[in-house]
Amino acid sequence: MKLQSIAVVLFSTLMLAACNEGPAERMGENIDDAVNDAGNAIEDACEDVREAVNAEDSDC
């Protein structure tokens, strides 16, 4: 019974720790946002160039 109680407490502690957003999680989200922003900026620049030269191909 004591071993089972220890296992439940340990499991609960690990599950709660996994739910908390720590500095590594926030840093990862910031990196994701930066990569998405860079990709959007590149696509916007491509669309601007495509429109400026009246390109027939609509893909960037």
C-alpha positions as CSV (number, residue, x, y, z in Angstrom):
1,M,0.0,0.0,0.0
2,K,2.8,2.4,0.8
3,L,4.6,1.7,-2.5
4,Q,1.3,2.3,-4.3
5,S,0.9,5.7,-2.6
6,I,4.4,6.7,-3.4
7,A,3.9,5.8,-7.1
8,V,0.7,7.9,-7.2
9,V,2.4,10.9,-5.6
10,L,5.4,10.6,-8.0
11,F,3.2,10.2,-11.0
12,S,1.0,13.2,-10.0
13,T,4.1,15.3,-9.4
14,L,5.5,14.5,-12.8
15,M,2.3,15.2,-14.5
16,L,2.0,18.6,-12.9
17,A,5.6,19.5,-13.8
18,A,4.9,18.6,-17.4
19,C,1.9,21.1,-17.4
20,N,4.0,24.1,-16.3
21,E,5.4,26.3,-19.0
22,G,9.0,26.9,-18.1
23,P,11.7,29.0,-19.7
24,A,12.6,26.4,-22.3
25,E,9.0,26.2,-23.5
26,R,8.7,29.9,-23.8
27,M,12.0,30.1,-25.6
28,G,10.8,27.4,-28.1
29,E,7.6,29.3,-28.7
30,N,9.6,32.5,-29.3
31,I,11.8,30.7,-31.8
32,D,8.7,29.3,-33.6
33,D,7.2,32.8,-33.8
34,A,10.5,34.3,-35.2
35,V,10.7,31.6,-37.9
36,N,7.0,32.1,-38.8
37,D,7.5,35.8,-39.0
38,A,10.7,35.4,-41.2
39,G,8.8,33.0,-43.5
40,N,5.9,35.5,-43.8
41,A,8.3,38.4,-44.6
42,I,10.0,36.3,-47.3
43,E,6.7,35.4,-48.9
44,D,5.5,39.0,-48.7
45,A,8.7,40.2,-50.4
46,C,8.3,37.5,-53.1
47,E,4.7,38.6,-53.8
48,D,5.8,42.2,-54.0
49,V,8.5,41.3,-56.6
50,R,6.1,39.1,-58.5
51,E,3.6,41.9,-58.8
52,A,6.3,44.5,-59.7
53,V,7.5,42.4,-62.7
54,N,4.0,41.2,-63.7
55,A,5.1,37.6,-63.4
56,E,2.8,34.9,-64.9
57,D,3.7,32.3,-62.3
58,S,1.7,32.9,-59.1
59,D,3.8,30.7,-56.9
60,C,6.5,32.1,-54.6
